[in-house]
Amino acid sequence: MSEQHLAPVGPVPVPAHEPPYYVVVFTSTRTGHDPDGYTDTARRLSALVRQIPGFLGEDFAHTPGGLAVSVAYFRDLAGIEEWRRHPEHADAKRRGHERWYERYVIHIARVEHSHGFTRT
């Protein structure tokens, strides 16, 4: 769902939205090699998720040691469910289990408060 392979940190944080909304936090460590198709698949999924109704944006970061965190923001649970069941996303999850990830954890939470700051 993210372009975490392209840069250590996403370019601009997703702005605060009017609550309530939902976040999907995907924390992962990859296998030790760079398997076929990961980069192209990540780019494709990042483009596809933007078409899901209620998708608000995504943030991502990763460490040189291999920990990656992707946070996707959705207006409602219906959008998360639509994304979960998307055929290309489901296929990518299968390939992730088979070769791309050592482990991952997904957390889904409802955001009750949100605010931000930007230096002018």
C-alpha positions as CSV (number, residue, x, y, z in Angstrom):
1,M,0.0,0.0,0.0
2,S,3.0,2.3,0.3
3,E,6.0,3.5,-1.5
4,Q,8.2,2.7,1.5
5,H,10.8,1.3,-0.8
6,L,11.4,4.6,-2.5
7,A,12.5,6.8,0.4
8,P,13.1,6.4,4.2
9,V,10.2,8.8,4.9
10,G,7.2,9.8,2.9
11,P,7.5,13.3,1.4
12,V,4.7,15.2,3.3
13,P,2.7,14.0,6.2
14,V,-1.0,13.5,5.6
15,P,-2.9,16.5,7.1
16,A,-5.2,16.2,10.1
17,H,-8.8,15.4,9.1
18,E,-12.0,16.0,10.8
19,P,-12.6,13.0,13.2
20,P,-13.8,10.4,13.4
21,Y,-11.9,8.5,10.8
22,Y,-9.8,5.3,10.7
23,V,-6.2,4.4,10.4
24,V,-4.6,1.2,9.2
25,V,-1.1,0.8,10.6
26,F,1.0,-1.8,8.7
27,T,4.3,-2.5,10.4
28,S,6.6,-4.9,8.7
29,T,10.0,-6.4,8.2
30,R,11.0,-7.7,4.8
31,T,12.9,-10.7,3.8
32,G,16.6,-10.2,3.4
33,H,16.6,-10.1,-0.4
34,D,14.8,-7.8,-2.9
35,P,12.3,-10.2,-4.4
36,D,10.9,-9.9,-7.9
37,G,8.0,-7.5,-8.3
38,Y,7.9,-5.9,-4.9
39,T,8.7,-2.4,-6.1
40,D,6.3,-2.4,-9.0
41,T,3.6,-4.0,-6.8
42,A,4.0,-1.3,-4.1
43,R,3.7,1.5,-6.7
44,R,0.6,-0.1,-8.2
45,L,-1.1,-0.6,-4.8
46,S,-0.3,3.0,-3.8
47,A,-2.1,4.2,-7.0
48,L,-5.0,1.8,-6.6
49,V,-5.8,2.6,-2.9
50,R,-6.3,6.2,-3.9
51,Q,-9.3,5.1,-5.9
52,I,-11.1,3.6,-2.9
53,P,-14.0,5.8,-1.7
54,G,-13.1,7.3,1.6
55,F,-9.3,7.0,1.3
56,L,-7.7,10.1,2.8
57,G,-4.0,9.5,2.3
58,E,-1.0,7.5,3.6
59,D,2.2,8.1,5.5
60,F,5.2,5.8,5.5
61,A,8.7,5.5,6.9
62,H,11.3,2.8,7.1
63,T,14.6,2.3,8.9
64,P,17.9,1.1,7.4
65,G,17.5,-1.9,9.6
66,G,14.4,-3.0,7.7
67,L,11.5,-1.9,9.9
68,A,8.8,-0.3,7.8
69,V,5.6,1.5,8.9
70,S,2.8,2.5,6.6
71,V,-0.3,4.3,7.9
72,A,-3.3,4.6,5.6
73,Y,-6.2,6.9,6.6
74,F,-9.8,6.1,5.7
75,R,-13.1,8.0,6.3
76,D,-14.9,4.8,7.3
77,L,-14.6,1.0,7.8
78,A,-16.4,0.4,4.5
79,G,-13.4,1.8,2.6
80,I,-11.0,-0.3,4.6
81,E,-13.1,-3.4,3.9
82,E,-13.2,-2.5,0.2
83,W,-9.5,-2.2,0.1
84,R,-9.0,-5.4,2.0
85,R,-11.1,-7.3,-0.6
86,H,-9.6,-5.6,-3.7
87,P,-8.3,-8.4,-6.0
88,E,-4.9,-6.9,-6.7
89,H,-4.4,-6.1,-3.0
90,A,-5.4,-9.7,-2.1
91,D,-2.9,-11.0,-4.6
92,A,-0.1,-8.8,-3.2
93,K,-0.9,-10.1,0.3
94,R,-0.5,-13.7,-0.9
95,R,2.9,-12.8,-2.5
96,G,3.9,-11.0,0.7
97,H,3.3,-14.1,2.7
98,E,5.1,-16.3,0.2
99,R,8.3,-14.2,-0.3
100,W,8.3,-10.5,0.7
101,Y,7.8,-10.3,4.4
102,E,9.4,-11.9,7.4
103,R,6.6,-10.6,9.6
104,Y,4.0,-7.9,9.7
105,V,1.3,-6.6,12.0
106,I,-1.8,-4.6,11.1
107,H,-3.6,-2.4,13.5
108,I,-6.9,-0.7,12.7
109,A,-8.0,2.2,15.0
110,R,-10.7,4.9,15.1
111,V,-9.2,8.4,15.4
112,E,-11.1,10.5,17.9
113,H,-8.9,13.6,17.8
114,S,-6.6,15.0,15.2
115,H,-4.7,18.3,14.8
116,G,-1.5,19.4,13.1
117,F,1.2,22.1,12.9
118,T,3.1,23.5,10.0
119,R,6.0,25.9,10.4
120,T,5.4,29.0,8.2
